[in-house]
Amino acid sequence: MKLFPYAHATHPQWRMAAALVLAQLRAHMALPGYAAAPSLGLLYITDHYAPHAQAILDHISAELPEVTDWSGTVGVGIAANNVEYFDEPALAVMLCDLSPDQYRVFSGVAPLPPGGSDVSGFVAHTALLHADPGAHDLGELIAELADRTRSGYVFGGLVGSRTTSAQFALSSAGHLRGQGAVGGVFTGGISGVAFGPDVELLSRVTQGAQPIHGEHTITAVDGNLVLELDREPALDVLLRELGVSLGQPQQAMERLRRTLVGLTLPQHRAVDIPLLAPARGQFGPEVMVRHIIGLDPARRGVAIAERPPVGAQLAFCERHAQAARADLVRVCTEIREELAPEAVGMGSSMVAAEAEPAPARRITGAVYVSCSGRGGLHFGAPSAELQIVRRALGDVPLVGFFAGGEIAHQQLYGYTGVLTVFTAAA
């Protein structure tokens, strides 16, 4: 497998940006280290171009007839290697050097079959998802799609658009009968691309919030209103940990606006998530960050943007740029160490010392989905988040988008980044 050609550009006119992207892609495809005839394309555009989504897909796919399948979506910002485009018209493309029998683009008119396998013999091992934030029962839809893969692991994000919500899903495998002409641009539901077991991926979640104090157990709840934490009124716990009082409403509201909650559901505490333990004072990948949406002084409750069960763990938290930066470096380091053969067989025991080193692997391409609340200046400077990734991973092909919510494992996250790399033998 060769490096994935990729390109990105910004311009007030989408045709000019597309021309710049196509020129970059063709230059990459002419180099010996890059794939010359890839068949799967990932396309991400900012919402400035969203009204032209169908025209952009039609134009780029016509200019690259060898690329038979497309997947992608819209974000308030998009990412490429070392750069972020926020609040400006831009697009990014990566062409994946994968065998056509090892992936399937899916959508509402070309669904991923139950069990993850179809009549052609394709078996879905994992999948990249692009989901509409307004989809009904979104959490259940993500879990259902994860169940249609053999690994149970999916990754991706929610469409992030202030205008038209669009997803790209153009499949050479066809679509359901009776759907008429399908242009490859959809709204609503979930689309994406499933990958077979021979497509080797590494995926990590990086958190962007830091707990204020320790975790509490939810001991009473009514829908999305948390009533008790450790059998104490939830509102009392919140006010005490923030050091504020409702008797001083202006000071209290300023602090409350910056406060979030980190939830760990009971079924996720025992799940073997393929990540190293997070640093002290940082959340692990089992934690879902949600907003506080209201207070109930009469019932001494705290309303959150989730419906947690009794027994779930809850920690009040805040967005924290320094913690987010450190955690992003950590997950990039984990990926590099997993690719390095020196990381195997370096223990002090005789068994570890005599173990055969793992074959070296390299990154051929990467997809990074980050929260729209993390990008921009949250890391201290324009494009700082992607510059951290580049310094940690090196100069690798990478595209992605800034989402309204991030997907990893079988969960919907917030204020996180999901980094997934495609690997091949070095």
Steps between C-alpha positions, in 0.01 A plus 500: 500500500636841396449843652153650451499806271342795678438870438330804648427857392297810580349749257181709490395306188472125543609431140834671563550305824413177317752580225774554760410173672496304175841636404645394837344154475636440151844614610492249788369220277798552268748437781628143548422489871132588455212295362451557128144369461312497833127424485365645828486873568428687825361850444452764771375855442428794728141617529576801277496251211208293631240640256728383216562150640349312205679717243833451680460121513392484135795711388772325699372149423483582128859628509616183682315217321729238656351585842175304497386548861468812715423570865514816709303786651485867602660667801519852642869438447706240319844361570799392296860424586627797707210733418144585606246695296244668726222733393631521144413318175725196466509135401731204562528166320689179572511205259536167680713224349270213600388196307134542390410169663615636838256790541136594440349848492158491665204735545123490536466375141795260529484373860762292673346151525426339839794289609737720303527268198331517160443266207840589351676362806608837640525500880482831690761509775471868596349815350542876459166673575359837401172568682235771498468651851124525453455128433245334728646265765852580385668306780304188412580542130874520573483191722302312233758580233779398735323167547513451122880492516704206622714711735214708638719811459388800295647849477406833343283798590182700462450741212602848617325758283337837557330475161422188298565167667654270240669160486688352205436132432552382143536123467604299197321202655162653412198570718159367590244447226242773455725786612528655154800714412726547801741792487716403795407792729264426789343672800388323817592161638846347490736423215864404475738230390554156655842337489582131473729305734805543274490880541725561800402796716602655831252733666520708818277745688646814657300693759475878524356547849651462846315396818462765770484244782440127523227276363162450667245223464154602381262367765176667385398628158181601318555495123777751435470658848768365733353522850762334721874438491627260767154541663551875534299761303678542167464879497665525842796293376535718189491831691747376759752377243477824303519714813197710402158576647161566343484800733751664264338411167728697267818342637336157507375519140839607365657190654214269408521598132854362493408178679423166330446147626701189420288183502609139520217254443504176703551280192804701393693471825579135437551524124850428376565818303825482298669799660765543763390646833467880487721726703391589850237775496393424142201311363537166326312396183216346703383850605237692299497877551157665502360850560315616810169628362325619816463501877198405713534684835171356628613138455869582543572338165731562203366448147750369243490426126475124555271253674738309727396196703537457874849363564672708234806699604496880466778756538463874453762630259621792290656541160874522550737586215817381673346165594363461147844569353671250732241231427529552124876455520443187709274326246731590210792357698305180565439457128866554415610255768256237376645532151860472622648148529731618781196527726469120497742279691658777709395371841740386772375141505663227293171428321466862391865524400478189281169596335504554129472873422183602321549595135536874451197679362447844353210740464355526148219741587304641793155639583458746787155597629507771766231694684412840358550633854866386500621645175602851410665686785415253781854361474656846502545586132346434156559140386673419831309175550603355164854626546520293820388194303759566229785540749400176670421282194721657237413611149222251419194534272212621719154647454204547730237739629380683808176339606192565712585183694758227465448125462731227628449147631118501514466837670426861414755735655538875543812720524718212383717414203494161325821418315504196270797394290525247216816290521702275272824305525802727503 
